[in-house]
Amino acid sequence: MPINLTVILKSKTESIETLKSHLLDLVQKTKKETACLQYDLHQSDQEPNTFIFHEVWENQSGLDHHNQQPYIQSFFQDAKLYLQETPIVYKTNKLF
């Protein structure tokens, strides 16, 4: 069963471009993962420090494997310097 996630990240004002660069790198690496069905990154027009991922994973096992990747672990360790707050993760069920 596919796993749908929406992840919201808010950068510190002075770190918008740095965080954006790191997030774009994550997109490039993550889209190569077999279980990744969709991994779209958006940036808010109204709040440029707000980034939103829309993710679809083949299954929970694939998502778990993704979360254990060294580049993901490294990102979340380093991102503490750039994030204004803890990322918000919504796991959802697609209705239509």
C-alpha positions as a Python dict, from the first residue, in 0.01 Angstrom:
ca = {
    (1, 'M'): (0, 0, 0),
    (2, 'P'): (150, 340, -97),
    (3, 'I'): (255, 580, 176),
    (4, 'N'): (164, 948, 120),
    (5, 'L'): (349, 1218, 310),
    (6, 'T'): (342, 1594, 323),
    (7, 'V'): (642, 1742, 502),
    (8, 'I'): (664, 2111, 594),
    (9, 'L'): (999, 2267, 674),
    (10, 'K'): (1055, 2628, 783),
    (11, 'S'): (1400, 2775, 754),
    (12, 'K'): (1547, 3058, 953),
    (13, 'T'): (1522, 3377, 747),
    (14, 'E'): (1897, 3401, 695),
    (15, 'S'): (1917, 3035, 585),
    (16, 'I'): (1654, 3019, 310),
    (17, 'E'): (1897, 2975, 19),
    (18, 'T'): (2123, 2736, 208),
    (19, 'L'): (1835, 2513, 310),
    (20, 'K'): (1690, 2529, -41),
    (21, 'S'): (2020, 2407, -184),
    (22, 'H'): (2028, 2114, 60),
    (23, 'L'): (1666, 2025, -18),
    (24, 'L'): (1727, 2027, -393),
    (25, 'D'): (2019, 1789, -334),
    (26, 'L'): (1786, 1559, -138),
    (27, 'V'): (1543, 1557, -431),
    (28, 'Q'): (1815, 1448, -674),
    (29, 'K'): (1930, 1163, -450),
    (30, 'T'): (1588, 1050, -331),
    (31, 'K'): (1431, 1024, -676),
    (32, 'K'): (1688, 752, -754),
    (33, 'E'): (1547, 527, -480),
    (34, 'T'): (1340, 239, -612),
    (35, 'A'): (1055, 280, -364),
    (36, 'C'): (1019, 653, -435),
    (37, 'L'): (711, 705, -651),
    (38, 'Q'): (691, 1083, -606),
    (39, 'Y'): (913, 1336, -428),
    (40, 'D'): (811, 1692, -515),
    (41, 'L'): (955, 2000, -347),
    (42, 'H'): (763, 2328, -331),
    (43, 'Q'): (848, 2670, -190),
    (44, 'S'): (573, 2900, -64),
    (45, 'D'): (516, 3224, -255),
    (46, 'Q'): (376, 3394, 54),
    (47, 'E'): (639, 3265, 298),
    (48, 'P'): (967, 3199, 111),
    (49, 'N'): (1113, 3030, 419),
    (50, 'T'): (849, 2754, 396),
    (51, 'F'): (927, 2442, 193),
    (52, 'I'): (683, 2158, 135),
    (53, 'F'): (751, 1804, 18),
    (54, 'H'): (479, 1589, -135),
    (55, 'E'): (602, 1232, -120),
    (56, 'V'): (462, 899, -228),
    (57, 'W'): (642, 579, -129),
    (58, 'E'): (576, 232, -261),
    (59, 'N'): (534, 94, 91),
    (60, 'Q'): (643, 140, 452),
    (61, 'S'): (952, -70, 398),
    (62, 'G'): (1067, 164, 120),
    (63, 'L'): (1008, 469, 338),
    (64, 'D'): (1196, 310, 626),
    (65, 'H'): (1486, 233, 392),
    (66, 'H'): (1485, 597, 274),
    (67, 'N'): (1495, 729, 629),
    (68, 'Q'): (1803, 516, 701),
    (69, 'Q'): (2001, 649, 404),
    (70, 'P'): (2323, 822, 514),
    (71, 'Y'): (2238, 1137, 318),
    (72, 'I'): (1900, 1166, 497),
    (73, 'Q'): (2057, 1107, 838),
    (74, 'S'): (2325, 1365, 759),
    (75, 'F'): (2069, 1618, 633),
    (76, 'F'): (1862, 1605, 950),
    (77, 'Q'): (2172, 1639, 1164),
    (78, 'D'): (2296, 1943, 968),
    (79, 'A'): (1951, 2098, 912),
    (80, 'K'): (1923, 2187, 1280),
    (81, 'L'): (2141, 2487, 1194),
    (82, 'Y'): (1900, 2610, 925),
    (83, 'L'): (1554, 2517, 1051),
    (84, 'Q'): (1336, 2756, 1246),
    (85, 'E'): (1138, 2469, 1397),
    (86, 'T'): (1099, 2093, 1386),
    (87, 'P'): (961, 1972, 1050),
    (88, 'I'): (593, 1882, 1044),
    (89, 'V'): (509, 1547, 884),
    (90, 'Y'): (159, 1450, 777),
    (91, 'K'): (94, 1089, 676),
    (92, 'T'): (-224, 1087, 473),
    (93, 'N'): (-459, 862, 280),
    (94, 'K'): (-541, 966, -74),
    (95, 'L'): (-920, 993, -103),
    (96, 'F'): (-945, 1064, -474),
}
